[in-house]
Amino acid sequence: MKSTKPLFLSVFALFVWITTPLLNGCASNDEQTSNKNSDSYKKYSNQLVTDRKNKDQFFRTNVDSPLESKDTFTGLSYFVVSPDYRVTARFEPFADKTQKLIVALSDGSEEVYEKQGHAVFKLNGEVCRLLIVKHDDTFSILFKDATSGKQTYGGGRYIDLDPNAFADNQVTIDFNKAYHPYCVYNHTYACPLPPAENTLEVAVEAGEKL
């Protein structure tokens, strides 16, 4: 089995934006991108659209594409870009930096990840908490939500975090950048499954969908 980690090629890493202050110790939406008529929001949205087109091109033409048949590929599907799904979370790092997490893969094998800490934020009015892990040099969130198994892959989705997204015990999380693992498109890939604690009750209608 080929293994796919919660990391997409850096050429498709989406635009990372400056974090905003916390409100009442939890996440707030970015004030600059919350106004859909603002120049910053338009630039942010346009960048996401461009990155998605580039990813489609990669899937359609690149030798490393996970697609078994490229002839019928018409592009990936996404929820509409929304600033409401870009949050600034309180980052609660672990004092013990050596904590490990055994992550099960979709083929029954396992990988070892480093536990970094928890992100605490508000989404759709609910207080949420997600574990952030590190594998090789990539910081990631592996998560499931109320869309899993319905509008999105039942095995969960991933978000990769730029190291620069961490500042002053805060971390920016953009669910518009949530993506599916390669095993969704090719059964020969083995994909990490989110830990049980990373199951959100809310529906994250952002990012990649089936």
C-alpha positions in Angstrom: 0.0 0.0 0.0 1.2 3.5 -0.7 0.9 5.9 2.3 -0.5 9.4 2.0 0.3 11.8 4.9 -1.8 14.9 5.8 0.4 17.0 3.6 -0.2 18.3 0.0 2.6 19.4 -2.2 4.0 22.7 -1.2 3.3 24.1 -4.7 -0.4 23.9 -3.7 0.0 25.3 -0.1 -2.8 27.9 0.2 -2.3 31.5 1.3 -1.7 32.0 5.0 -3.1 35.1 6.6 -2.1 37.2 9.6 -3.8 36.1 12.9 -6.2 38.3 14.7 -6.8 38.8 18.5 -8.8 36.4 20.6 -12.2 37.3 22.0 -13.0 35.9 25.4 -10.2 33.4 25.1 -11.6 31.6 22.1 -11.4 32.1 18.4 -12.8 35.0 16.5 -13.2 35.4 12.7 -10.7 37.5 10.9 -12.1 41.0 10.9 -10.4 41.8 7.6 -11.9 38.8 5.8 -15.3 38.9 7.4 -16.4 41.7 5.1 -17.0 40.0 1.8 -16.8 43.4 0.0 -13.4 44.3 1.4 -10.3 44.2 -0.7 -8.5 41.8 1.6 -11.4 39.3 1.4 -11.5 39.5 -2.4 -7.7 38.9 -2.5 -8.1 36.0 -0.1 -10.9 34.4 -2.0 -9.2 34.9 -5.4 -6.1 33.2 -4.0 -8.1 30.2 -2.9 -9.8 29.9 -6.3 -6.4 30.0 -8.0 -4.9 27.4 -5.8 -7.9 25.1 -6.4 -7.5 25.5 -10.1 -3.8 24.6 -9.8 -4.7 21.5 -7.8 -7.1 20.4 -10.4 -4.4 20.8 -13.0 -2.1 18.7 -10.9 -4.6 16.0 -10.5 -5.4 16.1 -14.3 -1.9 16.0 -15.7 0.9 15.2 -13.1 2.5 11.8 -13.0 2.1 11.9 -9.2 -1.6 12.5 -9.4 -3.6 9.9 -7.3 -6.2 9.5 -9.9 -6.4 6.1 -11.5 -8.2 7.5 -14.5 -7.6 11.1 -15.5 -9.8 11.1 -18.7 -13.1 11.6 -16.8 -11.8 14.0 -14.2 -13.6 17.3 -14.3 -12.3 18.9 -11.1 -12.6 18.6 -7.4 -15.7 19.8 -5.5 -15.6 22.5 -2.8 -17.9 24.3 -0.5 -18.3 28.0 -1.1 -15.4 30.0 0.4 -16.5 31.6 3.6 -14.6 33.8 6.0 -16.7 32.3 8.9 -14.6 29.2 8.6 -11.3 31.0 9.1 -10.7 31.2 12.8 -8.0 32.3 15.2 -7.7 29.7 18.0 -6.1 29.7 21.4 -3.2 27.3 21.2 -2.6 25.1 24.3 0.8 23.4 23.8 1.8 20.3 25.7 4.4 20.9 28.4 5.9 17.5 27.5 7.1 17.9 23.9 7.8 14.1 23.6 4.2 12.9 23.6 3.4 10.5 20.8 0.2 9.5 19.1 -0.3 6.2 17.3 -2.4 7.0 14.3 -4.3 4.2 12.5 -4.3 4.1 8.7 -7.1 3.1 6.5 -5.3 -0.1 5.5 -4.9 -1.3 9.1 -1.3 -0.1 9.6 -0.1 2.6 12.0 2.1 5.7 12.0 3.6 7.6 14.9 2.8 11.3 15.2 4.1 13.9 17.7 1.4 15.6 19.8 1.8 19.4 19.8 -1.2 20.7 21.7 -4.8 21.7 21.4 -6.5 24.5 19.4 -9.6 25.9 21.2 -11.9 28.1 19.1 -15.6 28.9 18.3 -17.2 27.7 15.2 -20.9 28.2 14.3 -21.4 29.3 17.9 -19.9 26.2 19.4 -16.7 25.9 21.4 -14.5 23.4 19.7 -11.2 21.7 20.6 -8.9 19.9 18.2 -5.6 18.1 18.6 -2.7 19.4 16.5 -0.1 16.8 15.5 3.3 16.8 13.7 4.6 14.2 11.3 8.0 14.8 9.8 8.0 18.6 9.4 4.3 19.1 8.9 1.9 20.4 11.5 -1.6 19.1 10.8 -5.2 18.7 12.1 -6.9 15.4 11.2 -10.6 15.8 11.9 -14.1 14.6 11.3 -17.3 16.7 11.5 -21.0 16.4 10.9 -20.5 16.4 7.1 -18.3 13.3 7.3 -19.8 10.3 5.5 -22.4 12.7 3.9 -21.0 15.6 2.0 -17.3 14.7 2.8 -15.3 11.5 3.1 -16.4 9.4 6.1 -12.7 8.9 7.1 -12.2 12.6 7.7 -10.3 15.5 6.2 -7.0 17.2 6.9 -5.7 20.8 7.4 -2.0 21.6 7.2 -0.8 24.4 9.3 2.0 26.8 8.3 4.6 27.1 11.2 4.2 30.8 10.9 0.5 30.5 11.8 1.5 30.0 15.4 2.1 33.2 17.4 1.6 34.4 21.0 -0.2 31.1 21.9 -2.6 31.5 19.0 -2.9 29.6 15.7 -4.9 30.4 12.6 -7.0 27.6 11.3 -8.6 27.9 7.9 -11.2 25.2 7.2 -11.6 26.6 3.7 -8.3 24.7 3.1 -9.5 21.4 4.4 -8.8 18.6 2.0 -9.3 14.9 1.4 -6.6 12.3 1.6 -5.5 10.5 -1.5 -7.2 7.3 -0.6 -10.5 9.0 -1.5 -9.3 8.9 -5.1 -7.2 5.8 -5.2 -7.7 2.6 -3.1 -3.9 1.8 -3.2 -3.2 4.7 -0.8 -3.4 4.3 3.0 -4.6 7.3 4.8 -4.2 8.4 8.5 -7.5 8.4 10.3 -8.4 11.3 12.7 -8.1 10.5 16.5 -11.5 10.1 18.2 -11.1 13.4 20.1 -11.0 15.2 16.8 -14.6 14.6 15.9 -16.6 17.9 15.8 -20.3 18.0 16.4 -20.7 21.0 14.1 -20.9 20.7 10.3 -17.8 22.2 8.7 -19.2 23.3 5.4 -15.9 24.5 4.1 -13.0 23.1 2.0 -13.1 20.0 -0.2 -16.2 17.9 -0.5 -17.1 14.7 -2.3 
